[in-house]
Amino acid sequence: MRKLLLITTRGSVISSECNVNNPEEYPYHAPYPQGNEKITCTYGDEVVESCGGDFDGGQYSGKGRLVRKGGVFEDTFSENFFVSE
């Protein structure tokens, strides 16, 4: 069985590609976390990344906590970058 990266989210997502007047125009669209969210990325049974905090158009933005590859980054993010205050 092939493993897939599974991303789960708790909260709202946005998609600029979705045409609500004609959803069949482009049936494949990417959802992006928006607002205060928690996302978890798993590969098989392993959690490879989790983040809770503020998102803007799918990017980490504002206060949050990111756990990735054993490292914990907690403070402020701007445009997907960790910028500790």
Backbone hydrogen bonds, N-H to C=O, Kabsch-Sander energy under -0.5 kcal/mol:
donor,donor_aa,acceptor,acceptor_aa,energy
6,L,4,L,-0.6
6,L,42,T,-3.0
8,T,6,L,-0.5
8,T,40,T,-2.6
10,R,38,K,-2.0
11,G,9,T,-0.6
12,S,34,Q,-0.5
14,I,32,Y,-2.8
18,C,15,S,-0.7
20,V,18,C,-0.8
22,N,19,N,-1.0
25,E,22,N,-2.0
29,H,27,P,-0.6
32,Y,14,I,-3.1
34,Q,12,S,-2.1
35,G,55,F,-2.2
37,E,35,G,-0.7
37,E,53,G,-3.0
38,K,10,R,-0.8
39,I,51,C,-2.8
40,T,8,T,-2.3
41,C,49,E,-3.3
42,T,6,L,-2.8
42,T,40,T,-0.5
43,Y,46,E,-2.9
44,G,4,L,-0.9
46,E,43,Y,-1.8
48,V,41,C,-2.3
48,V,46,E,-0.7
49,E,41,C,-1.5
50,S,67,V,-2.0
51,C,39,I,-2.5
52,G,65,R,-2.2
53,G,37,E,-2.7
54,D,63,K,-2.1
55,F,35,G,-2.2
56,D,59,Q,-2.3
58,G,33,P,-2.2
59,Q,56,D,-1.4
61,S,54,D,-2.6
62,G,77,F,-3.5
64,G,75,D,-2.2
65,R,52,G,-2.5
66,L,73,F,-3.2
67,V,50,S,-3.0
68,R,66,L,-0.5
68,R,71,G,-2.3
69,K,48,V,-0.9
71,G,68,R,-2.4
73,F,66,L,-3.1
74,E,72,V,-0.5
75,D,64,G,-1.9
77,F,62,G,-2.6
78,S,81,F,-2.8
80,N,60,Y,-2.5
81,F,78,S,-1.7
83,V,76,T,-3.2
83,V,81,F,-0.5
